[in-house]
């Protein structure tokens, strides 16, 4: 995953910085998403795993129902240097060819529900989550440390969020990093979609920060029955979890965690 190496110099106020020398900085860059050549939206993301990001994003937005709905995902040739590598063109199956993104024309790396046109459009449309698995509380408490240990670019920059897909006994299946929390989730879900592993029944999604409405929505749409966070959930995330039978765990530490919804999946 790309990083920028910058030089940390003296502060503008004349004081000495904590240290002076090279520093690795996480990359944030726009990714323009087109449908059959027509620009649809711009995602601000950390480059890398862009195909996974596109698949996960389109699934979460309800544009596609499965990987088979995407006929082609290509990189247009002959673009200006500033756009090269930052444009993806998607061709959908004919039945979905007229679909459009509900987010409008802009999405940031921390946007939440930006671009939604109405309160009604926030409704989560997804199949009921499957029962189980029952995950021991000790396993849940261990997952953030397991996630952190598998974040190579965060270790270099300190500037990326992560999402990990784990089995119910705590084995890491997939991990993605990104400047945006929701992008990291989309990359993991997109990877699973392309691998034929959606819905994510029997698995646990783990995120490195707090849980907003959008992250709970993405977990439900992907069929992940358990969502674990290092930080706090929002009230709307808890509402989504309780309405859809999602087990939501927050403030997860090595010795403790808070269960906000779905306690039936948490074991002793």
Secondary structure, DSSP 8 states (H G I E B T S, - for coil): --EEEEEE---TTS---S--EEEEEE--EEEEEEETTEEEEEEEE-SS-HHHHHHHHHHHTTS-SSGGGEEEEE--SS--TTTTTSEEEEEE-GGGTT---TTTT-B-TT-SSTT--SSGGG------------EEHHHHHHHHHHHHHT-HHHHHHS--EEEEEEETTS-EEEEEEESSHHHHHHHHHHHHHHTT--S-TTEEEEESS-B-HHHHHHHHHHT-SEEEESS-B-HHHHHHHHHHT-EEEEEEETTEEEEEE-GGGEE-
